[in-house]
Amino acid sequence: MSARRLAAAFGLLLVIPARYAAACSCESSGPSCQNYFRVDAVFAGTVTSISEVPDPDAPPLRPDELRIPRSVRVEFALSNAFRGGITGATVSVTTAGSGPACGYTFKIGEQYLVYAHRPKDGSGLSVSLCSRTRPLANATEDLAFFQTLNVSAGTGGTISGKVEHWERDLATGSGKQYPSVRDVLIVARGQANTFEAVTDEQGRYVINRLPPGSYEIAVYAPPQFSQRSLTRSAELPDPRSCFVADFGISYDGRIRGRIVGSGNGSVEGAQVELMAAEQVARGGNIETIRTTADAGGGFEFVDLSPGRYLVGVDLTRQMDPKIAFPTMFHPGTSHPAQATVVVVGGGQHVELSPLAVPEARRRVRLTGRVVFADGSAGDGAGVSVRDGGTSRRQVAVGIRTAPDGTFAFDVHEGLSYRVLAYHNSDQPGEKQISRESEPFVVSGDTTITIVLPPRQ
């Protein structure tokens, strides 16, 4: 790809091949005293050129197609080398060709402070969007730290961070930050010693003068908070290094109870749901929290934020449920207005009385056939099953039809469904064709036929 076409592709972001377009996800690189010792090379330089790295697996470019390359090579005129034994007047790095693939966007003529890794195969330096790489003008803190490396051997590493209190409001789907929690105990366990600190009024903590080595950091939150996900591993490779470990804590509200089946019916594996009481009147796609009943029908919801909740079975449609019941709210009603509103305070545990559920819905077979407008079999058509109600959410994993256009799903008696069929053409320029059935209620083994519209 020419330099002009490469620049245009970066500017327009027109085509990113699917195999390269995964969203970039990574932890913070941390401050300079942390990231410096975690990378293989650190240098400052000016970008002189950016070129595509050939990808032997990529299909040929079509006329006038602009495609984001899988990776690019960035050449620098070297100003200073701080780590990694870099010598000479120039240095080269590679980075992914797009931000979603964790590529760092360099600009020709700009100066950067670059934190780079050297792959195990020794193929050269690589840079990620997840590194501490940044324009040199924004690297004042980094350069100041590099100066201390020349005059001090260090008196010990530092582990620091903050503990924040966050809750998620199920009624709105949004997060809420609460005031910081002070006097939370933080313990850093090394190979030979254990070090402690407590959070201040802002929820911050610092543990200084740690010998180099590996540490396990643990947060001991007050008892009303969940104790899950409150440990992290840290590495201090040098007596001048640091590690930042931030933690989020949330209340450990709980609702526990038991569902009881009619007669000798088993309830093991039944999905018990919890929803915000405020969501019921809104309709549509309601977000719920699910847990599975054990062999005795016992269930428990944990790590709940303060709020008002309704509990029941099959409150919303599920994906491919193995066992399904008629909708039933605690204490035993199909009407949400008559349901128990369970109020959970910060870290409060609530025990519900047993919930009796009716007999499980009978599992039946939904079969069908997809045909084209001319009556021929819809071989290889995609078929998905959706809720026949207002949510229209998908309730079964999609499949492809057999050569004769047939398909089959396991469904549950008494529930409403829609079936969507679609077909993609192999011919250039032809659009996908699709058709969805009208909603229908299953009352036993059911067969339907879907006729796709003519191609356009």
N, C-alpha and C positions, 0 to 999 in steps of 0.2 A: 504494500500500500504506500502511495506517495506521501510525502510530508504534508502536502495540502489536504489530501483525502483523510489522513490520520487526524489532523487538526479539526477537520469538519466533523468527523465521526465523534470526537470528544466533545465538540461544541454542541452538536445536535442530539447526541445519545439516541440515534434512530433505531438501531438494531443491536440488541444484546442477545447472543445465542443462549437458549435456555440452560445449557449445561454450565454456563458461566454466570448466571444471573441470580444465584442464591444471595439472600440478604446477608450483609456483613454483620457478624456478631462476635464481639470480643470483650474482654475485660479491659478496664482502664490500664494504661501503661504505667501509671503512677508518676511520682515526681522524678526529677533527674537522678537523685541518689538511689532510686530503685531501678529505673530502666537502664541506666548506664551499665550496671553490672549484669544485666540479663540479656544484653545483645552482644554480638561479636565485633562490631565496628561502629565507631562514632566519628563523623567528620563534618566539616563545613565546606561548602562549595557552591559554585554557580552553574546552573543547568545550561549546557551548550547545545544539546540535541536530544530529541525523543524519537525513537523509531520502533516499529512493530517487531516483535519476536515471531518469526514464522511458526505457524501451527500446522504440523503435518496432518492432523486429524480434521481440520476445518474444510468444509466443502468449498469449491471454487466460488469466487464472487460473481454474482450476476451483473449484467450491465447496469451501471449507475447505482449499484447497491453500496450503502455505507454500513460497515459492520465494526462494532467495537472489538478490538483484538483481545485475545485471551491474556496476553501480557505484553508489556513494552519495556524497552531498554532505555535508560536515562543516563546520559553522559554528563559528568561534572568536571569543571576546572577546579582542582583542589585548592582550598585556601588553608585549612588546618586539619590535621589528623589527630584525634584525641584518644582513640582506642582502636585496636585491631591490626596494628603494624602496617598501615597503609603508607605506601611510598609512591613517589612519582608525581607528575603534574596533573594527572587526570585519574578519575575513578568512575567505574560503571556499576549501576545497580539495575535490577529488574523489579517490576511491580505489576500487579494485576491490572488489566486494561480498563477496569471500571470500579467505581465506588462500591456497588453492591457485591462485588467479588473481593472487597477489601483492598483495592488498589489505591495508592496515594496519587493525587492529581498534582503533578509538577508543572511549572510553566517555564518555558525557555527564557533565559536572561535573569531569572530570579535566584536569590541566594537562599540556601536552606541549611539547617542543621539536621543531619541525617543519622538516624539510629537504624542499623541494618543487621540482619542475620546472615550467617553463612551456612547454607544447607549442608547436610552430612555428606552429600556426594561431592562437595567441593566445587560446585558449578558456578560459584560467584555469589556476590552479595544480593540480597533481596530486601525489599522494603514493604511494609504493610501499613494500611490506614490505621491499624491498631497500635502502631509504634508511637513513640514520642516525637517523631519527625515533625518539623515545623519550619516556617520561614525564619531565617536568621534574625530578623528584626523582632521576633517574638520569643527569642531564646535567651533573654537577659539572665533569668534564673539559672538556666543550664550552664551558661558560660561562667557565672559566678561560682557555681559548684565545681566546675572543672579546675578553677584556680586553687581551690582548697586541696585538691588532690595532689598538687605539686609541693605542698608545704606541710601536710599532715598525714601520718600513718593511721590516724583514727584512734578513738578511744573506745569504740564499740558501736555496734549497729543500733538502729532504732526501729521499733514497731509502733505505729500510731494509727489513729483513725477516729471514727465517730460511730456512735450507736444512735440510730434514729428510730422513732416510733411511727409506723405507718399502718393504716387500716384501709381496707377496701370496702366501699359501700355497695352491697349487692343491689340495692334499690336503684342506684344511678350508674353503677359500673365504673365509678371513678375512685381514685385514691385520695386519701386525706392524711396530711402530716400532722401529728400531734406534738405538743411540747416535748422537748428532749427529756430523757430519763437520766437523772444523775445517780451517782453511787452504784452504778452497775459494775460488777466485778469482771475484769478481763484477766485471763491467765494465759501466759505464753510458756509452753513446756518445751524445753530443749533436751538435748541428749544427756546433759549432766545436771541441769538446774531448771528451776521453775521461777518465773518472774510474774509479778502481779501489778495491776493498776486499777483505778476506779474512774468512772467518767465524771467530768465536771458538770457545771450548770448547763453547758451547751452540748452535753453528750460526748465530749471529746476525751481521748485518753492518749498517753504517751508512755512508752517503756524504753528507757535509754540504757546505754552501756551493755549491750548484749554481745556476747562473743559470736563470731561467725558460726553458722551452722543451720540446721533445719529446726523449725519450730511448728508446733501445733497451737493455734490460737483458739481459745474457747471463751464464749460469753456466757456468764451466769446471770440470766435475766431474773427479775422478781417472779414469784410463783404465779402471778396472774397472766404472765406472758408465755407464749409457746416456746418450748425449748428446741424446736426443730431448726435445722440449718444454721446453727450458731457456732460452727467451727470452721476454721480455714487453715490451710498449710501455708507456711511462709519460708522463704529461703533468704538468708543473709550471707552472701558469698564473701563479704569483705568487711573489715571493721569500720569502714566508712559508708557502708550501704544502709539502706532503709527499706521498709516495707509498709505500705498503707493498706490497712484492712478495715473497711467500713462494713457495718452490719445494720440490718433492719429488723426490728422486733415488732410483733403484733400480739394482740390479746389471744389467749387460748380459751375463748368461749366454746362451750360444748352443749350439744343436745343429744341425749341418748334415749333409746326406747326399744320397743319390740313390736313386730307385727305378727298377727295370729291369723292363720289360714282357716277357711271354713272346712269342717269335717276333718278328713285326714290329709288335706291338700298341703303339699310342701311349699314353704315360702323361701327356702334357701336359694340364694342368687337373685332374689327380687331386688329391683332398684328402688331405693327410697330416696325421695327428692326433698330439697329444701329450697324455698323461694322467699324473696322479700315480700312482706305483706303488701307493700305499696305497688308492687308490680301487677297484681292480679287485675286491677281495673284498667290497666293499659292495654292488655291483650297483645296480639302479635307474637313475636319471638321473645319469650321470657327466658332470661338466664336463670339457671338453677344450679345447685350443688347436689351431686349424687353420691350415694354410698351404697354398698351391697349388703343385704341381710345375710347373716350367717345361718348355720344349720338350725339354730333355735329361733331364728327370726330376729335376733338382736342386731341393732345398728347404732352407730354413733357418728355425729358430725363434729369435727374438731377444728380448732384454729378459727373460730367464728368471731367476726368483729361485732361490736355492739349493734343491735338492731332489732327489728320486729320481723318474725319469720312465720311461715306456714310450712307444715311438714305433711307428707303423704306419699302415696305410691302412684306412679304413672301420671304425674301432674302435667308433664309435657311429653311429646312424642320422642322416642329414642331411636337410635340407629341399630337395626338388627337385634332387637331384644329377644332373648331366649325364652323369657317368661314375661307375660304382660297381664295386668289386672285392669278392670274398670277404674277410672280415676276415683281416688278416695283420699280425702283430707282427714287429718286427725281433728276430732276424736272419732270420726266414722261418718263422714258426710261427703256427698259429691258436689256440694255447693260451697264455694270458697267463702261466701258471706257468713256461713255457719261454722267455719273452721276455727280451730284454736289458734290464737295469735300468741306465739311464744316470744316473750321479751327476754333478750339476752343482754346483760350488762357487761362491763369490761372484765373479761376472764371468768364470767359466771358459768356454772355448770347446771343444766336443767334436765331433770328426769321426767319423761312423759309416761302417761298410763298406756297400756297395750292398745294397739290399733288393730281392730278386726277388719280383714279384707275379704271381699267376696271370692268366689271361685275364679281361678285364672282363666283368661281367654283361651279358647281352643286354637291351636296352631293349625293352619290350613295351607293349601297350595294355590298360589296365583300363577297361572300359566297364560301364555299368549303367543301371538305371532305378529311380526312386523312385515308389511309388504309395501312395495313401491306403488305409485299411482297406476302403473300399467299392470298391476297384479302379480308381478314377480316377487320372489322372496327377498326380504331385506337382510341378506347375508352380511354379518359383521356390524349391524347397526348397534349403537349404544342404547342401553335401556336403564333408566333409573326410576325408583319408586319414591314418591313424595307423600307427605301428609296431605290428605284431601281437604283439610280445614284451612283456616286463614293463615297459619304459619308457613305452609307449603315447604317445610324443611324436608330435606332428603332423609328417608327412614330406612334405606337399605343400600348396601354397597352396589354400585352400578356394575353391569355385566355387558357382554357382547352376545348378540344372537348367534344361534347355530346356522349352518349353511342354508337350512330351510326357513330361516327367519324366526324360529321359535325361541322362547325364553321361559324361565320359571323362577319364582321366588317363594320363600316361606313367609307368610303373613299371619295376622291374628284376626280371628272372627270378631265382628262388631266394630272394627275400626274403618275409618274412611281413608281412601288412597287415591292418588293420581299416578298415572304411568306416563313418563316422558320418553319418547324414542327419537333418536337423531342419527344422521348418517353424513359422513364427510366424503366428498368425492375425491377420486384420484386425478381428476381432470383439472388442469390449470384454469383458474377464473371461476369455477363453479363454487357456489356458496354451500355451507352446511344447510341441510333441510331437517326440519324437526316437527313433531306434533305431540301435543299432550292430551291425554284423555280427559274427559269430564270426571269430576270426583264420583266415586262409587264406594258403597259400604260392603264389605265382605261378609257374607252370611254362610259360607261354606267354600269348598273348592270352586275357584272362579277362573273363567277363561275369557280373554278379551283379544280383539284384533285392532291394531293401529295401522292406518293407511297414511304413509308419508305423502306430503304434497309434491307436485311435480317440481323438477329441478329448474332453477332460474339461470 
